[in-house]
């Protein structure tokens, strides 16, 4: 096994000190000279026609510099299939629709001006349930599609269907079958830092926008298209990403508030800042999609999975964002978690007058895992097999190709399952504690671990610049969102180049100075950037060793001349100083360049900074700057067959919980939690465990308490008092995390991406433990005390 100097150790995060000291600059802190403050007027109805907008009172208010509507600005189309516009002219389709906006000299005046804008509406019937939206005669959310063609129903034109094998035949031949219906709610990403941006134009008409995004280069494409719609074709956008207080998928799209800030900045000729407050963040940004799933799975008499059939209904909301592509990731576990030869999967995505939905951590996988892993326990029970043993029997294995065409290279699924079972003392506790209303449950995960190609380029560029003092600037287009991206990249760079991590500085977040990166999503940041950093470091090392070879010949001659004049106090070994030192003979570790065959020879060692300064200041000097572009060996999914090796590597894992259910109150108390994830190779112990801990706690909230509540499209709990996320005092039980290292051949130093999967199997693991405790299965998230009590009362009544 390879011995590393820094990979796998526990090192502090380079971005932590500034954040802890309050020195990091978030969008809320950002100020530009002459900056104005923008505020948006949102719809009063979930579905209505706009008859008239009167902005005269707002325009007359002292301190107001601009008032805009869809009628006095160019139409900017946004969204995955361009079915949305930045400012609505004729119709509103959800409460969050933007109908007007103002720019003023301070936030208070801007808010007052928005209240003065008068909008006359004609309210229309709304549709808020996806099943009702599919019924004949249901109100149409969109009368035409993005190309102006008439629509006849509320289906979103983004179909997803995957078929492998013969499911109907496998159904007939299965010895045991389990069928169920499961649902998940809307979930708010709950970033601590709310959304916002500052837009301005330079004197050449180019846009500069500081914004809270995960996709600076894709956002640049979107903003350049907006400039063209504004009559500024040929002008460019510069996207700069400030410090982010979390993102969790909210930054995977561009948003209406960004385009409105751009329009206001162009109209006023001054920088315009729009920052959402907490209630606006809840009400006017996009949550995770709710799903309704019908699932059937079957197995042989021996317990081998034979088929899986899943049909999903997704409430898209009023417009289509990247969230409509989440089925592409749902297909991964549905087709490939466990070894199952016959699979049918189909989604129906439906327009409603609810808030439109987008990406959130896991990108559809948590919704899929909820149904799949809950139903798997039901199937194991039908077959009379322990759920843990059932999973072992069907677990994923290395060097396997799944029905979807996913090429699994390394795979630690079995070890993850065994580890979780051991940590929970499974055999002693499963099915043995029902009299105490205690139980244990587990669930598995399968996710991309080597990026995921959702765009033509899935690549990451790196520029590596070494200065005269042996410090290394690693310039990347990736985004640090609080997940530890900078830490992983700094450690990987140090290891690959041969310097200590304190010498490495990561520079990111500016499309004008950083190389292309498709965006920080799909658990790809560390995987792609660290692979690119290794390539750039190899180029830099080659150049360093060439310089070392040039340096050491005159240095050897000089040392030998000293020896003839005066014998030193220490022994100088005999040296063949006429010998040429080839660059291939050198190595670099911990900032020191040395001959590989004589690592302890002080006369054949030199600090990296000495070599770099000598190279710089000699006649016709040089500096070392290298670049690399890493594009993974993966494929875009074929939209006709829904097949393709989407990722260069795949991550598996398992989580389990022991719970106690209070049968008087319905409260579920977690007694212990265990997780084992196949991470390929740990890069930084602190960062990777932080990622998994954070994912687990998000998953626990998904399982037990989080729900974005609405009534006819309006959010009812737009704050952290009424929307229940878990805080530190709620996590009053041990969480045991094991990182299983399988050393993937495609990963940097063998590592895989781990950012998203931490929350994927958490909810079904809890639900399976609740079932073991009380013999009742909750199928609708979250598992609240009210639902548990209702199930207990229903069973008692039926007895």
N, C-alpha and C positions, 0 to 999 in steps of 0.2 A: 504494500500500500504506500502511496506517495506520502512523503513527509513534507508538511508545509511549515513555513515560518509564521504566517498570520492567519491563513484560512482555517476556520473552525475555532478560533480563539474568541474570547469575549472582549470586545473593544468598545469604548464609548462612541456615540454617534457624533459626527463632526458638526451637525446642525443643532445639537442639543444646547450648548452653552448660550448661544444668542437667544434661543427661544426661552430658556429658563430665566435669563436675565432681562427679558422684555425688550431686547434689541432687534429682534427680527421684525421686518417691515411687512405687515399684512396689508391687504387692500384697504382696510379700514384706516390704517395709519398714513396712507399715501396721499400726498398733497402736491399740487402743481401750481405755479404762479398764475393768478387770474382765474383759478378754477371755479366753475359753477357746479351747482348740485341739481341732479335730475330727480324727478319723481314721476311715477306712472299712475294714470287713471285706469282702473280695472273695471270690468263689466259688473253691472248690478244684477244680471240675470245669467242663468246657465245656458239659455237658448233664446235669442231674440234678434229681431231686425233692428238695425240702427236707422232711425228716421231722421235725426238731426243732432248736431253737436254745436253748442254755443260756447265759444272760448273767450268771448269779449271781456267778461269780468276778470278772468285770470290774466288776460293780456294787460289790463289796466292796473293791476296790482304792482305797487312800487317794489322794485327789486327783481321782477321777472324779466328775463332776457329772451325767452323764446317759449312759444306754445305750439306743439305740433300734433297733427292727427293723421289718419290715413288719407285724408282728402288733400292735404297740402304738402305731402312728402311722397317720394317715389315708393312704389310697392316693392318691398324686399321679401322674396320668398325664402322660407327657411324650413328645415326639417329633412328627414331621411328621404321622403318622396315629394318634398316641396308642397305639402298641402296646408301649410301655415304661412301667415304673413306677419311681419313685425308689428304693424299697426292695422287694426281691423277697420274696414270702410263700411261694409254693408250689413254684416251679420256677426254676432258673437255666438260661440258654441260651448263656452265653459265660463265659470266665474273668473278665471284668471286671464281672460282675454284682455289685451291691451288696446284701449280705445283712444287714448291721448297721453301726452307727456309734457312736462314743463322743465325749463332750466332756470334757476334763480340763484341769487348771490349767497343764500344760505339754505340749509335743509328745511327750516321752519317756514320760510316764505314759499318754498317749493311745495310743501305739504298743504299750505293754505290755498295756494293757487289751484292745485289739483281738486280741492273741494269746491272751488268756484266754477269748475267746468260743468256745464249742464248737458246731459245726454238724454234725448228722447228715444224711447225704445217701443217696439211692438213685441211683446212677449210671445214666444212660441212654445208649443208642447215639447218637453224634453224627454229623453230616454236615458235611464241611469242603471239599468240592469242589462248585462250583455246578452242574456237569453231573450229578454223582451226585445232588445234591439234587433234580433234576427227574425222576429215574427213579421208576417206579412202585414203591411199597413203601419209599421212602426215609423215614427218621425225620422226623417233622414237628417243625419248630422251634416253631411255634405251632399248637396244636390248634384254636384259635378265633381269629377276627379281633377287632379292637378293640371291636366291637359284641356280641361273644359268640357269633357265628354259627360253625358248624363249618367248618374248612378242610380241603380235600382234597389240597392240594399245598403246595409251598414257594414259590410265586410271590408276589412282593410286589404288592399290588393298585394299582400305579401304572404303568399301561401308557403307552408312548410309541410312536407310529407316524406316520410322515410319508410321503406319497406325492404325487409331482408328475409329470405326464406319463404315458407308457407305457414303463416300463422293459423289459418283455419284448419289445416290438416293437423298441426301440432296441438290445437285445442282438443280435437277429437281423440287424439292419442294420449293426452296427458293423464297421468294417474291422479293428480291432485291439482285443483284450480282454486285461486283466491281472487275475488273481485271486490273493488271498493271505489268510493268516491271521496275525494279530498279537496280541500280548498285552502287558499292562502289569502291574506288581506293586503291592502296597500300598506307600504312601509316607507317611512321618511328616512332619508340617509342620516339626518341628525348630525351634520358637521358642526363642530364648535365654532368655526369661522363661517359666517354667512356669505352668500354670493355677492359679487360686486365687480365693478370695473371702472377705469378712468380712460376715456377716449379723447384724443386730440389729433389735430392735423398739423403737419409741418408746413412751411411756406411754399413747398412744392406740391402740396395737395396730397401727400402721402399720409396714411393713417398710422398712428402710434397708439396702441391700446394695451394697458396693463389690466389683465383680467385673470380670474380664478378658473383656470382651465387645466385639463389633463392632456390636451391634444393641441399644443401651440401651432404645429405646422398644418394640421387639418383645419384648425380654426382660421389660420391665415388664408387658406383656400376659400373658406366660407366668406371671410371678410372682404377678400378681393372681389368675389362675385357680387357682394353688396355694393362695393364701390362702383362696379360697372353699372349696376342698376341705378345708381345715383348720378350717372353721367360722368364718372371718373375712370373710365376704362383705361387700363395701362398704368394706373397708379398702384402703389404697393402698400401692403400692411406689414407693420412690425408688431409682433405679439410678444409681450414681456410678462412672465409669470411671477407674481410676488410670492412671498411665503404663504403657504396654504395651511389653513387650520382644518385639514381633512377635506376629502372630496367624495370617495366611495362611489364614484360613477356620475356624480352631478356634473363633473367637468368633461364628460365624454361627448356632450353636445354643445353647440353654441345656442344662446338663448335670446329671447326677445329683448330683454333689458340691455344686452350688449349692442344690438342693432339700434335700439332707441338712443342709447348714449352716443353712438356714432352719428346718427342723424342730428341730434341736438348740438354736438360739437361742430359739425359742419355748418349748421345754420348760424351759430353764434360766433364761430371763429375762435372759440376758447375751449380749454379742457373741460369736460363734463364728467362728474363722478356720480354713479348710481350704486348704492349699496343697500341691499335688502335687510330689513330688521328681522327678528326671529319670526314674527307672525307672517310676514311676507314670504320668508323662506319656506314656511310650511304651506301656505296657501297658494303660492305662485311659482314654485319650482316643482319638478316632476318626481314623484315617488317610484318605488318598485311596483311592478305590475301585480295585480291580484290574478289568481288563476283558479280554475275549476277543472279538476282532473278525474277522468274515469279510467281506471286501470284494471287490467286482468293479467295475471301471471300464472304459469303452470309449470309443473315439474314431473319427472318420472317417479316411479315407485321408490327408486333409490335416492331421490332428492336432487337430481340434476335438472337445472332449469331447461325447459324446452321451448317456451315462448313468452313473449311480453307484448301486450297491446296497450297503448296509451293514447287517449284522445284528450286534448286540452282546449279549453275556452279561455281566451285572454281578453280582459277589458283594456282596450287600447287607450280609452279616453278620446278627446276631441281631435287630436292631431297625431301624426306619426313621427316619432323620433327614432334614434338608434335602438330604443327599447323594443321596437317591433322585430328586431333581429335576434332577440334573446333565444328563440327556439333553436337557432344554430348551435348554441351551447347546451340547451336542454337535451339536444340529441346525443351529446357525448355520453352522459350517464345512462340515458334511456337505451342507447344502442350498445353500450360498451362496459357499463359497470356490471361486473360478474360476466361469466361466459354463457351467453344465451344465443342460440343459433337463429331463432325466428323472431323477428321484431316488426311491429307496425306502430308508427307514430304519426299523428296528424294534429295540426293546430288550426283553430279558427280564431282569428284576431278581429275584434269588433270595435267599431266606433261607438262611443257613447258621449253624453254631455258631461261626463266626469272629467277631472283633471287628466291631462295626457301623461303617460308614464315613460320612463326612460331607464337607463342602466343603473344598477346598484350592485355592489360587491357580490360576486358569484354569477352575475349575468344570466339569470334563469336557472342555474343549477340548484339553488336552494329550493325553489318551487318543485323542480323535478324530483330531487332527492326526498322531499317530504312525502310525496305519494309513493315513490318506488320503495323506499326503505321501510315505510310503515306497512305497506302491502306485503313486502317480503316476509316480515314477521308473521303476518296472517297466513301466508302460504306455508311457512315452516310449521306452524301449528297444525294446519290441515294435513300436512305430511307426517306429523308426529315426530318431528326432528327438532332438536334444540336450535334456536335461531343462530347461535354462534357457530355450531357445527355445520348448519346449513350454509352459512356464509363461507366457511372454510372449504366446503365441498365445491363451491361455485366461484371461488375467488379468482381474480385476475392473476396472470402469470407473466414472467418476462418473455420477450421475443415472440409476441403473439400479434396477430392481425385481427382486428375486430370486424364485425359485419359492416360497420361504417367505413372500413378501410383505414382505421387508426393503427399506426405501427407502434405498438408498445415495446419500448426498448428495455430499460430497467423497470423493475416492478417489485415493491416491497409490501404488497397488499396482505399476503399471508402473515408476515411478521407483524404488521400493524394490528391485525385482528388478534393474534396471539398475545401481543403486548397489552392491549386493552383488556382482554379477558383476564389476564393475570393481575393487572392493576385493580380490577374490580372484584377479584376473588369470585369469578363468575360461577364456577361449578358449585361452590358452597352456597351462593346466594340466589341464583336464578330459580324462581318458582318455589322458593323455600320460605319466603317471608310474608306471604299474603295476609296472614293473620295479624301482622303488625302494620299492614298497608305500606310495606316497603318492597321495592323491586329494583332490578337492574335491567338496563337495555343498552343496545348498541346500534350503530349504523355506520355505513361506509361512504366514501367519497371517491369520485373520479373526475379529474379536471385537467385542463391544459396545464402543462408545466414547462413548456418550451415555446412560449408565445402562442398566438393564435391568429392566423392570417384572415383578417376581415377586410383588408384593403390591398390594393395591388402590390404595394411595397410593405413588407412587415419588418423593414430593416431599421437599424440604429447606427448612426455615425458617431465616431469619436475622434476628436482632435487632442493629441497629447503634446504638451509644450513643456520643455525642461528649461529652467532658467540657470543663471550663472552660479546659483547657490545650492543647486541640487534639489530644488523644489519642483514639483510636477503639477501642472494645471491640466485637469482632465475636463474637456469641454464637451458637453453632451446636450442633446435636445430632449432628454428625458426629464421627468418632473418629480420632485420630492414633495409628497403630499402628507408627510408624517409617517410613512411606511418604512423608512430606513433605506431608501434608494441610494442616497449619497454615501451612507455607511458601507453598503455592499460594494459599490463601485470603487470607493477609496481602498478598501481592503483588497479587492481583487487586483486593482492596479498596482498596489504595493507588492503583492505576491508575484504578479506577472513580470514587473519591471525589475524588482530586486531592491526596492527602497523601503524605508520604514513608513508606516501609515501616516505619521505626523508630517511627512514631507509632501503628502498628496492633498490637493485642494480641488474639489469638484465645482465646476462652473456650469450653470444650466439656466434654462428658462428664457431664452431670448432668440427669436427666429433670425435676427440680424447677425448674430455672432456665433450661434451654435449650429452644428450640422443637423441634417434631417433626422427626425425620429417620428415614427407613426403615432406615438402617443403612449402614455403610461396607463396601460389597461391590460386585461387578459393575463395577469401575473407574469408580465413579460419584462419588466424594467430591469431587474438584475440579470436575467438570463441573456437578453440580447446585448445590453450595454457592457456587461462583463466579458462576454465573448468578443465584442468589438475592442474592448480595452486590452485583452490578451493579444489580439492581432496587432494593435498599435504599439504595444509594449515590445513585442518581438522585433518590430521594425526599429524602434528606438534602441534596443539592446544591440542589434546588429551594428548600428552606427556608432554606439558607444565603444564597442569592442574594436572597431576599425580605428577609432581615435586612440584607444589604449595601445594598440599595436604600434601606431606611429610614435606614441610617447615613450614607450619603454626602452627602445634601442638606445637613444642618447642617454637615458637615465642609467642604464646598466654600465655604459662606458664611463660615466661620471663617477659612479660608485667605485669602480675598479681603480680609477686614478687616485681616489682618496685613499684607498687601501695601500697603494705603493708609497704614499707620503707618510702615513702614520697609521699604525695598527690600532684599530678601535678597541674599546673595552669588551666588546662582545664578538663572537665568532661570525664571520661572514662566510657563507657557504661558497664553494667553488661554483662559478657561473660560466657557462659557455656564452660569453657576451657577444660573440659574433653571430650567434644563432638568431634567425628571424622569428619573432613572435607572431604567430598567425592569429587573426581575430577569433577563430573558432576555439582557441585554447583558453579564452577568458571566461570568467563568470562574474556576476554581480549579485551580491546579497547584502541586505541591510546597509546600503549606501556605499559599499566598498567593492571596487573592481579588483580582481585577483586572478592569477593563473590557476586553472582548475587542478592541475597536477601538484601545485605547490601552494595550497591555500593559506599556509601559515608563514610564508616567506615575506618578511616585512619589506624587502626591496622590490617585490613584485606585487605590491598592493598600492592602491591609490583611491582616494575618496572620489566619488562621482563629481562633486563640485569642482575639484581641481581639474579634472579632465574637461568639464564643460567650460570653465573659464579659459583654460589654455586654448581650446578650440575657438572660442569666441574672439579672443584678443590677438591671436596670431595674424600674420599678414594674410589678407584675403580670408578672414575668419568665417566661421559658420556657427549656426545654432541648430539644435535638434528639435524639430517639430515633425511629428508623424500623424498620419490619419489612417482610419480603417472604417470600413462599412461592413457590418455583419447582417446578412439576411438569412433567416433560418431556412432549413430544408423542409418546409412544410407547404401545404397547398390550400388554396381557396376551395371552399365546398362547392361542388357542382350543384347548381340550383335545381337541375332537373332530377338528379338522382339522390341529392343530399349526401353524397359520399366524397371523401377526400381526407388525406392525412393532415388535419387542421393544424397540428402542433408538432414540433420537433421532439417533444418528450411529454410524458403524461405523469401526473402525480396521483397517487392513491393514498388512502388513509382510512383510519377508523376512529370513532369517538364513542365513549360510553359513559353512562351516568348511573349512580345509585340515588334513588329518590325516596322520599316519604310523603305520603298523601294524608292530609288531615281530613278525615271523612266528615267532620262536623262543619268545617269551613270551606272545604274544597281546595285549600292551598297546597300547592306542590312545593316541597322543600328539597333542594338538592343537597345531598350529604357528601358526595364526592363526584369528581369528574375526571375522566382520563382521556387522553388523546395521543394517538401515534400517527405521524405523517411521514410518508416517504418523501424526503426532501432532496434526495440525490446526494448532496454534500452540504453541510453547514458552512456558510461563508462567515457569518458573525453570529455567535451564540446569542448575544443580547438582542440583536435585531430580529432574528428568526423567531425566537420565542415570544418576543413582543408582538410580532405579527399573528402568531397562532393564539396567544392569549386574547388579543383584541378581537380576532375573528370569533373565538368561542363566546366571548361576552356579548357580541352582536347577535350571535346565534341563539344565545339564551334569551335575549330580549325578544327575538323573533318567535321563540318557542312559547314564552310565558306571558308576555305583557304588551308588546308593541302592536299598535293598530292605528292607522291613519283613518279616523272615523269621518264619515261624510253623511250628509242628508241631502238628497237630490242635487248632488254635485258640489255642495258647499262643505268645506272642511270645518269640523266642529271642535277640534282640539289642537289649535296651532301654537302650542308652546310646550315647554318641558315640564310644566305642572300637570297638564292634562294628557300629554303624550308620554307614556311611561317608558323611559329608557333606564337600564340598570346603571347604578353608580357603585362606587367601591364598597360601601357598606352592604350592598346586596350580595356581593360575591364573598360570602363568609364561609366558604367551604374550600377544601383543597382541590387544586387543579394540577394534575400530573401530566406533563408533556414529554413525549419521547420523540426524538428526531431519528428516523430510520434512514441510514445512509446507504444508498444503492449505487452511487457513483455513475451517473448516466453518461454515456459516451458523447452525447451532444452538448452537455451542459458545461458551463465554465467551471473548470476544476471538478466536474461531475455534478454540479448543482442544478436544481430545478427551481422553477418559479413557485412561490408559496403564498403570494399576497392574498388571493381571494379565498382559497378553499377552507380556511379555518372555521367558517360559519356554516358550510354546506350541510354536514350531517348532524348538526347539533340538535335541531328541532325533532327529527324523527328518533334520535337516540333517547331524548327525554320522553317522547310519547310512548316509545316501546317500554321504557322503564315504568311509566305510569300504568301501562297495561299489566305489566308483571305485578305491580303493587296492588291494583284493585280490580283487575279483570275487565276493565272498560277501556275502549279505544276512542280517543278524541280525534276526529278527522278534520276539524276546522281550526286553523290557527287564529289567534294564540290560545294556549291551553290555560284559560283563566279559571279562577275559583268558581265563577258562576257556571261555566260549562261543565266542570267536574261535578259540582253539586247537582246540576240538572240531570246528568247521566246517572248519578247514584240514585236520585229520586225516581227516575224512570225505571231503573232496574228493580227497585223496591216495590214500585207500583205494579210492575208486571209479574212479580214473584207470586 
